[in-house]
Amino acid sequence: TKANLNYNSYRELLKKVKDKPSIVYLKVSTTDLQFVENAPSIKKKGSASLINWNKREMIFEIIKDIQKFQKTPYDFIEVYQIQQLFKQMKEKVQFEDQLMTYSTTVEPIGSDLKNL
């Protein structure tokens, strides 16, 4: 559905977690930034050229949301085996295409987040 395509369910869920530690899916934010960036930077009003202030505010809100989740600390207990697993994964996965393949295996494109 259209709601799944622009991650509305995911966005609503993020609003609910507020200040709890979360690992956000940055593709949603980067897609939003690209969408806003494609809007005209300058508005014409008669013969005057004006800065598109709404565009700047939207960019600010997207970045503010990203920073909000970066500020919330995690309270992880160090587990040696998990650290080793991540180190091994880092050595094996060197290309973005491989990461995308792994990601779509876990979360197929167009899947409903509620069913994962």
N, C-alpha and C positions, 0 to 999 in steps of 0.2 A: 504494500500500500504506500501511498504518498507519505504518510506519517513516518513509516519506517525509513524511507529514503533520506529524510533530513533529520533523523534521530530525535524526533519530538519526545518519544518515551524516555530516551536517555537524558535529554535535557531536563525533563520533569523530575526524574530521579535525582539528578545532581542538585536541583533546587532543594530537595528534601534533606540531603546529607549535610548541607551547609558547612559546619566546621568540624566534621569528622574526617579522619585521614582517608583519602581516596586517591586512586590512580586513575587519572582522567585519560580519555581517548583523545589525543591531541588532533587527530584528523578532523574532528568536528570543529574545533576552534580554528584550525588553519583553513578549512573550507569556508567558514564564516568570514575570516579575514580576507580571503581571496574574493569572496562575493562582494564585500564592502569596498575593497580596493578597486574593483572594476567600476564602481560608481564614479561619476564625474567629480574631479577634485575642485573644480571651479564652476560656480554658477554664474550665469549671465543675468543681470538685472538691468535692462536697458542697454546702455553702452558700458556699464561698469562690470568688472569681473570680481566676484566675491568668493571667498573661501567657503567650501561646502562644510559648514560647522557640524551638521548632523552626521556626516561621514566621520569626522574626527571623534565625535562623542561615541559612535558605535564601535570604532576601533578601540577607544579607551575602555569601554565596557567589556569587550571580549578579552583584552589583555588583563584587566582587573580580575575577571573570573579565573583566568589561568593562575595569576599570582595568589589569589585567595587559597587555592588548593596547594600551592607550593609552600605556603606559610604554615600549614597544619603539620605538625611533626608526627612521625610514626613512633610507636613504642615497640620495636621489634626486639626479640631475643635472638642473639646470634646463634645460628645453627650451622656448624661446620659443614655438614653434608650438603646443605642447600647452597652455601657459598661456593663449594666445589662444583656443584652442578651448574651454577651460573658462570663460573670461570670456564668450564668445559663448553658450555653453549656459546660463549663469546668467541672461543677459538674456532668453533665449527661454523658459526654463522657470520659470514663476512660481507654479504651483499644484501642490499635492500630487497631485491626480488625474492631472496630466500625468506626474509622476514615476512614479506607479504604472503608467501605461500603458507608459512606456518600459521600466520594470523587467520587466513581464510579457511584453514583446516579446522581451527578451533571455533571461529565465528564466521560461517559462510556469508558472503555478501548478500544483503537483502534479508538476512534472518531477523526474526523478532527477538529482541533482547529478553523478553519475558520467558521465552522458551529455552534459553540457554542454561 
